[in-house]
Protein backbone atom coordinates (compact mmCIF):
# COMPACT_ATOMS: atom_id res chain seq x y z
CA UNK A 1 0.00 0.00 0.00
CA UNK A 2 1.50 3.39 -0.91
CA UNK A 3 1.97 5.81 1.96
CA UNK A 4 -0.09 8.95 1.60
CA UNK A 5 -0.93 11.74 4.02
CA UNK A 6 -3.93 9.61 5.05
CA UNK A 7 -1.50 6.94 6.30
CA UNK A 8 1.58 8.76 7.53
CA UNK A 9 2.25 12.26 8.78
CA UNK A 10 5.54 13.78 9.81
CA UNK A 11 6.40 17.09 11.40
CA UNK A 12 9.91 18.12 12.31
CA UNK A 13 12.04 20.93 13.60
CA UNK A 14 15.72 21.72 13.73
CA UNK A 15 17.69 24.11 15.88
CA UNK A 16 20.54 26.29 14.62
CA UNK A 17 22.89 23.86 16.39
CA UNK A 18 21.52 20.93 14.38
CA UNK A 19 19.27 19.41 17.04
CA UNK A 20 16.44 17.59 15.26
CA UNK A 21 13.04 16.58 16.53
CA UNK A 22 10.72 14.49 14.35
CA UNK A 23 7.22 13.37 15.14
CA UNK A 24 5.51 10.77 12.96
CA UNK A 25 2.12 9.18 13.25
CA UNK A 26 -0.07 6.80 11.30
CA UNK A 27 -2.82 9.30 10.60
CA UNK A 28 -3.09 12.77 9.11
CA UNK A 29 -1.98 15.60 11.38
CA UNK A 30 -4.67 17.83 12.76
CA UNK A 31 -4.16 21.42 13.80
CA UNK A 32 -4.29 20.76 17.58
CA UNK A 33 -1.43 18.26 17.14
CA UNK A 34 0.60 20.82 15.23
CA UNK A 35 0.00 23.32 18.04
CA UNK A 36 1.17 20.80 20.65
CA UNK A 37 4.33 20.12 18.64
CA UNK A 38 5.11 23.85 18.40
CA UNK A 39 4.38 24.45 22.09
CA UNK A 40 6.78 21.62 22.94
CA UNK A 41 9.51 23.22 20.83
CA UNK A 42 8.95 26.60 22.45
CA UNK A 43 9.43 25.01 25.89
CA UNK A 44 12.62 23.17 24.87
CA UNK A 45 14.60 25.79 22.97
CA UNK A 46 15.78 29.25 23.84
CA UNK A 47 15.35 32.10 21.44
CA UNK A 48 13.20 32.41 18.39
CA UNK A 49 11.55 29.67 16.42
CA UNK A 50 11.29 29.96 12.64
CA UNK A 51 8.27 28.10 11.26
CA UNK A 52 8.00 27.31 7.57
CA UNK A 53 4.43 26.54 6.56
CA UNK A 54 3.60 24.72 3.35
CA UNK A 55 0.17 26.31 3.00
CA UNK A 56 -1.79 23.23 4.07
CA UNK A 57 -5.29 24.06 5.33
CA UNK A 58 -4.49 22.69 8.79
CA UNK A 59 -1.84 25.42 9.16
CA UNK A 60 -4.54 28.06 8.70
CA UNK A 61 -7.08 26.37 10.98
CA UNK A 62 -8.54 28.15 13.99
CA UNK A 63 -6.50 26.30 16.65
CA UNK A 64 -3.27 27.42 14.95
CA UNK A 65 -4.36 31.04 14.47
CA UNK A 66 -5.50 31.12 18.12
CA UNK A 67 -2.11 29.73 19.20
CA UNK A 68 -0.29 32.41 17.22
CA UNK A 69 -2.55 35.21 18.51
CA UNK A 70 -1.91 34.17 22.12
CA UNK A 71 1.69 35.23 21.76
CA UNK A 72 3.45 32.41 19.93
CA UNK A 73 3.97 34.65 16.88
CA UNK A 74 6.14 37.16 18.76
C-alpha distances in whole Angstrom, upper triangle without the diagonal:
4,6,9,12,12,9,12,15,18,22,24,28,30,34,36,37,33,32,29,27,23,21,18,16,13,14,16,19,22,26,28,25,26,29,29,28,31,33,32,33,36,37,36,37,41,42,40,36,34,31,29,28,25,26,24,25,25,27,30,29,33,32,31,35,36,35,37,40,41,41,38,39,42
4,6,10,10,9,10,13,15,19,22,25,27,31,34,34,31,30,26,25,21,20,16,15,13,14,14,18,21,24,26,24,24,28,28,26,28,31,30,30,34,35,34,35,39,39,37,33,31,28,26,25,22,23,21,23,22,24,27,27,31,30,29,32,34,33,34,38,39,39,36,36,39
4,7,8,6,6,9,12,15,18,22,24,28,30,31,28,27,23,21,17,16,13,12,10,10,11,14,17,21,23,20,20,24,24,22,25,28,27,27,30,32,31,32,35,35,33,29,28,25,23,21,19,21,18,20,19,21,24,24,27,27,26,29,31,30,31,34,35,35,32,33,36
4,5,5,6,8,11,14,17,21,24,27,30,31,28,27,23,21,18,16,13,12,10,9,9,12,15,18,20,18,18,22,22,21,23,26,26,26,29,31,30,31,34,34,32,28,26,23,21,19,16,17,15,16,16,18,21,21,24,24,23,26,28,27,28,31,33,33,30,30,34
4,5,5,6,9,12,15,19,22,25,28,29,26,25,22,19,16,14,11,10,9,7,6,8,11,14,17,15,15,18,19,18,20,23,23,23,26,28,27,28,31,31,29,25,24,20,18,16,14,15,12,13,12,15,17,17,21,20,19,22,24,24,25,28,29,30,26,27,30
4,6,8,11,14,18,21,25,28,31,32,29,28,24,22,18,15,12,10,8,6,5,9,11,15,17,15,16,19,20,19,22,24,24,25,28,29,29,30,34,34,31,28,27,23,21,19,17,17,14,15,14,16,19,18,21,20,20,23,25,25,26,29,30,31,28,29,32
4,7,10,14,17,21,24,27,30,31,28,27,23,20,16,14,10,8,5,5,7,10,13,17,18,16,17,20,20,19,22,24,24,24,28,29,28,30,33,34,32,28,27,24,23,20,19,20,16,18,16,19,21,21,24,23,22,26,27,26,28,31,31,32,29,30,34
4,7,10,13,17,20,24,27,28,24,23,19,17,13,11,7,6,5,5,6,9,12,15,17,14,14,18,18,16,19,22,21,21,24,26,25,26,30,30,29,25,24,21,20,18,17,18,15,17,15,17,20,20,23,21,21,24,26,24,26,29,30,30,27,28,31
4,7,10,14,17,21,24,25,22,20,16,14,10,8,6,5,6,6,5,6,10,12,14,11,11,15,15,13,15,18,18,18,21,23,22,23,26,27,25,21,20,17,16,15,14,15,13,14,12,14,17,17,20,18,17,21,22,21,22,25,26,26,23,24,27
4,7,10,13,17,20,21,18,17,13,10,7,6,4,7,9,10,9,8,11,13,14,11,10,14,14,11,13,16,15,15,18,20,19,20,23,24,22,18,17,15,14,13,13,15,13,16,13,14,18,18,21,19,17,20,22,20,21,25,25,25,21,22,25
4,7,11,14,17,19,16,14,11,8,6,5,7,9,12,12,11,9,11,12,13,10,8,11,11,8,10,13,12,12,15,17,16,17,20,20,18,14,14,11,11,11,11,14,13,15,13,12,16,16,19,17,15,18,20,17,18,21,22,21,18,19,21
4,7,10,14,15,12,11,7,5,4,6,9,12,15,16,14,12,15,15,15,12,10,13,12,9,10,13,12,10,13,15,14,14,17,18,16,12,12,10,11,12,13,16,15,18,16,14,18,19,21,19,16,19,21,18,18,22,22,21,17,18,20
4,7,10,12,10,8,6,5,7,9,12,15,19,19,18,15,17,16,17,14,12,13,13,9,9,12,11,8,11,13,12,11,14,14,12,9,9,8,10,12,14,17,17,19,17,15,19,20,22,20,17,19,21,18,17,21,21,19,16,16,18
4,7,8,6,5,4,6,9,12,15,19,22,23,21,19,21,20,20,18,15,16,16,13,12,14,13,10,12,14,12,10,13,13,12,9,9,10,11,14,16,19,20,23,21,19,22,23,25,23,20,22,24,20,20,23,23,21,17,18,19
4,5,5,5,7,9,12,15,18,22,25,26,25,22,23,22,22,20,17,18,18,14,13,15,13,10,11,13,10,8,10,10,10,8,9,11,13,16,19,22,23,25,23,21,24,25,27,24,21,23,24,21,20,23,23,20,17,17,18
4,5,7,10,12,15,19,22,25,29,29,28,25,27,25,26,24,21,21,21,18,16,18,17,13,14,16,13,10,11,10,10,10,10,13,14,18,20,23,25,28,26,23,26,28,29,27,24,25,27,23,22,25,25,22,19,19,19
4,6,9,12,15,19,22,26,29,30,29,27,28,27,27,25,23,23,22,19,18,19,18,14,15,17,13,11,12,12,13,13,14,16,18,21,23,26,28,30,28,26,29,31,32,29,26,28,29,26,25,28,27,25,22,22,22
4,6,10,13,16,19,23,26,27,26,24,26,26,26,23,21,22,21,18,17,19,17,14,16,17,14,12,14,15,15,13,14,15,16,20,21,25,26,28,27,24,28,29,31,29,26,28,29,26,25,28,28,26,22,22,23
4,7,10,14,17,20,24,25,25,22,24,24,24,21,19,20,19,15,15,17,14,11,14,14,11,10,12,14,14,13,14,15,17,20,21,25,25,28,25,23,27,28,29,27,24,26,27,24,23,27,26,24,21,22,22
4,7,10,13,17,20,21,21,19,21,21,21,18,16,18,17,13,13,15,13,11,14,15,12,11,14,16,15,13,14,14,15,17,19,22,22,25,22,21,24,25,27,25,22,25,26,23,22,26,26,24,20,21,22
4,7,10,14,17,18,18,16,18,18,18,15,13,15,13,10,11,13,10,9,12,13,11,11,15,16,16,13,14,14,15,17,18,21,20,23,20,19,22,23,25,22,20,23,24,20,21,24,24,22,19,20,22
4,7,10,14,15,15,13,16,16,17,13,12,14,13,10,12,14,12,11,15,16,14,15,18,20,19,15,16,14,15,16,17,19,18,21,18,17,21,22,24,21,19,22,24,20,21,25,25,24,20,21,24
4,7,11,12,12,10,13,14,14,10,10,13,11,8,11,13,11,12,15,16,15,16,20,21,20,17,17,15,16,16,17,19,17,19,16,16,20,20,22,19,18,21,22,19,21,24,24,24,20,22,24
4,7,9,10,9,12,14,15,11,11,15,13,11,14,16,15,15,19,20,19,20,24,25,24,20,20,18,18,17,17,19,17,19,16,17,20,20,22,20,19,23,24,21,23,26,26,26,23,24,27
4,6,8,8,11,14,14,10,12,15,14,12,16,18,16,18,21,22,21,23,26,28,26,23,23,20,20,19,18,20,17,18,16,17,21,20,22,19,19,23,24,22,24,27,27,27,24,26,29
4,7,9,12,15,16,13,15,18,17,16,19,21,20,21,24,25,25,27,30,31,30,26,26,23,22,21,20,21,18,19,17,19,22,21,23,21,21,25,26,24,26,29,29,30,27,29,32
4,6,9,13,14,11,13,16,16,15,18,20,20,21,24,25,25,27,30,31,29,26,25,22,21,19,18,19,15,16,14,16,19,18,20,18,19,22,23,22,24,27,27,29,26,27,30
4,6,10,12,10,11,14,15,14,17,19,19,20,23,24,25,26,29,29,27,24,23,19,18,16,15,15,12,12,10,13,15,14,17,16,16,19,21,20,21,24,25,26,23,24,28
4,7,8,6,7,10,11,11,13,15,16,17,19,21,21,23,26,26,24,20,20,16,16,14,13,14,11,11,8,10,13,12,14,13,12,16,17,16,18,21,21,23,20,21,24
4,6,5,7,9,10,11,13,15,16,17,19,21,22,23,26,26,24,20,20,17,17,14,14,14,11,10,6,9,11,9,11,9,10,13,14,14,16,18,19,21,18,19,23
4,5,5,6,9,10,11,12,14,15,17,19,20,21,24,24,21,18,18,14,15,12,13,13,10,9,5,7,8,6,8,6,6,10,11,10,12,15,15,17,15,16,19
4,5,5,6,9,10,10,12,14,15,17,19,20,23,23,21,18,19,16,17,15,17,16,14,13,9,10,11,9,9,6,7,11,10,9,12,15,14,16,14,16,19
4,5,5,6,9,10,11,13,14,15,17,19,21,22,20,17,18,15,16,15,16,16,14,14,10,11,13,12,13,10,10,13,14,12,14,17,17,18,15,17,20
4,5,5,6,9,10,11,12,14,16,17,19,20,17,14,14,11,12,11,13,13,12,12,8,8,11,10,12,9,8,11,12,10,12,15,15,16,13,14,18
4,5,5,6,9,10,11,12,14,16,18,18,16,13,14,12,14,13,15,15,14,14,10,9,11,10,11,7,6,10,10,7,9,12,12,13,10,12,15
4,5,5,6,9,10,11,12,15,17,18,17,14,16,14,16,16,18,19,17,17,13,13,15,14,14,10,10,13,13,10,12,15,14,14,12,15,17
4,6,5,6,9,10,11,13,16,17,15,12,13,12,14,14,16,17,16,17,13,12,16,15,16,13,11,15,15,12,13,17,16,16,12,15,17
4,5,5,6,9,10,11,13,13,12,9,10,9,12,12,15,16,16,17,14,12,14,14,15,12,10,13,13,9,10,14,13,12,9,11,13
4,5,5,6,9,10,12,13,12,11,13,12,15,16,19,20,19,19,16,14,16,16,16,12,11,13,13,9,10,13,12,11,8,11,13
4,5,5,6,9,12,14,13,11,14,13,16,17,20,22,21,21,18,17,19,19,19,15,14,17,16,13,14,17,15,15,12,15,16
4,5,5,6,9,11,10,8,11,11,14,16,19,20,20,21,18,16,19,20,20,17,15,17,17,13,14,17,16,14,11,13,14
4,6,6,7,9,8,7,11,11,15,17,20,21,22,22,20,17,19,20,19,16,14,16,16,12,12,15,13,11,8,11,12
4,6,8,10,11,11,14,15,19,20,23,25,25,25,22,20,22,22,22,18,17,19,18,14,15,17,15,13,11,14,14
4,7,10,11,11,14,15,18,20,23,25,25,27,23,21,24,24,24,21,19,21,21,17,18,20,18,17,14,16,17
4,7,8,8,12,14,17,19,23,25,25,27,24,21,24,25,25,22,20,21,21,18,17,20,19,16,13,15,15
4,7,9,12,15,18,21,24,26,27,29,26,23,25,26,26,24,21,22,22,18,18,20,18,15,13,15,13
4,7,10,13,16,19,23,25,26,27,25,22,24,25,25,23,20,21,21,18,16,18,17,14,12,13,11
4,7,10,13,16,19,21,23,24,22,19,21,22,23,21,18,18,19,16,14,16,16,12,10,10,9
4,6,10,13,16,18,19,21,19,16,18,20,20,18,15,16,17,14,12,15,15,13,9,9,10
4,7,10,13,15,17,19,18,14,16,19,20,19,15,16,18,15,13,16,17,14,11,10,11
4,6,10,12,13,15,14,11,13,15,17,16,12,13,16,13,11,15,16,14,11,10,12
4,7,9,11,14,13,10,13,15,18,17,13,15,18,16,14,17,19,17,14,13,15
4,6,7,10,10,7,9,12,15,15,11,13,16,15,13,16,18,18,15,13,16
4,6,9,10,8,10,13,17,17,14,15,18,18,16,19,22,21,18,17,20
4,6,8,7,8,11,14,15,12,13,17,17,15,18,21,21,18,17,20
4,5,6,7,9,13,14,12,13,17,16,16,19,21,22,19,18,22
4,5,5,6,10,12,10,12,15,15,15,17,20,21,19,18,22
4,5,5,9,9,8,10,13,13,14,16,18,19,17,17,21
4,6,9,9,6,8,11,11,11,14,16,16,14,13,17
4,7,8,6,6,10,11,10,12,15,16,14,14,17
4,6,6,6,9,10,11,12,15,16,15,15,19
4,5,5,6,8,10,10,12,15,14,14,18
4,6,5,6,9,10,11,13,12,13,17
4,5,5,6,9,10,11,10,10,14
4,5,5,6,9,10,10,9,13
4,5,5,6,9,9,10,13
4,6,5,7,6,8,11
4,5,6,5,5,8
4,5,7,7,9
4,6,8,9
4,5,6
4,6
4
